[in-house]
């Protein structure tokens, strides 16, 4: 890693460290910084104003549940890619045209093709599609909402995430065990600490993100 690249990445860590989800590479000399959506504009501003970065283009990817937006920035021959995630339920992100006016064209194009709204864009008019298409939300590159869990598997996954187990003990079995004076079977439904441990593991390995589980609604997002 060259000194220039190290300095730039370290500066980002110093200023927005908590907002950096992940660091990776597209190639050995192409670092990728994944940031939270609320820190996207600040990240781009740091690169432009402090390091004289120029925007090459913005890529949009529909992953079924979420969109990935990747801002490809050039700094004197060095490519740095800033990635952020946008939930499909929101489909909205802040525009960077206040910092980079030239980003307007690609933001309008992405809005047309994926129905991702760029809040604060200097010119929100459709670029590639008729106005009626945007009003009717006919975005040709936007996929239907969906994830990796098949329809028939959804009840199983939702029950597992909510209760920590797929099947509960039938009342008849429980009654018979009591009659036989057998010890009580400890399960996640009777041990909150065990259920919490399962939830912690789901967070740790990002199982909840992979399957698209909504903790507030206690169901899958699709």
Secondary structure, 3 states (H helix, E strand, C coil): CCHHHHHHHHHHHHHHHHHEEEEEEEECCEEEEEECHHHHHHHHHHHHHHHCCEEEEEEEEECCCEEEEEEEEEECCEEEEEEEEEECCCCEEECCCCCCHHHHHHHHHHHHHHCCEEECCCCCCCCCCCHHHHHCCCCCCCCCCCCCCCHHHHHHHHHHHHHCCCCCCCHHHHHHHHHCCCCCCCCCCCCHHHHHHHHHHHHHCCHHHHHCEECCCCEECC
